[in-house]
Amino acid sequence: MPIEFPFRGRWQARNSPARRVPSHGTHRFGVTYAIDFVAVDDRGRSAVRSWRTLLSAEPPEIFRGFGAAILAPVAGTVVLAHDGEGRS
């Protein structure tokens, strides 16, 4: 059975372990070899750039991957979800 990515469309791999190990600066939380996938448009951009890109935080809705379906490799039920990490 072939393994597929858990998303559809155009995505880029970023912060891969090819650049450094541990990939996110820590061996904690199982991220030693983590790879981040970022949804991009045909030009390889994850969001439209504006003045906010340089001067402020950008709302998540402008990013291509925001709200994209993430597919599960097996059937299951989400029993807990949490939002808000890293927000001030």
Secondary structure as GFF3:
##gff-version 3
##sequence-region A 1 88
A	DSSP	beta_strand	11	14	.	.	.	ID=ss1
A	DSSP	three_ten_helix	28	30	.	.	.	ID=ss2
A	DSSP	beta_strand	36	39	.	.	.	ID=ss3
A	DSSP	alpha_helix	51	55	.	.	.	ID=ss4
A	DSSP	three_ten_helix	60	62	.	.	.	ID=ss5
###
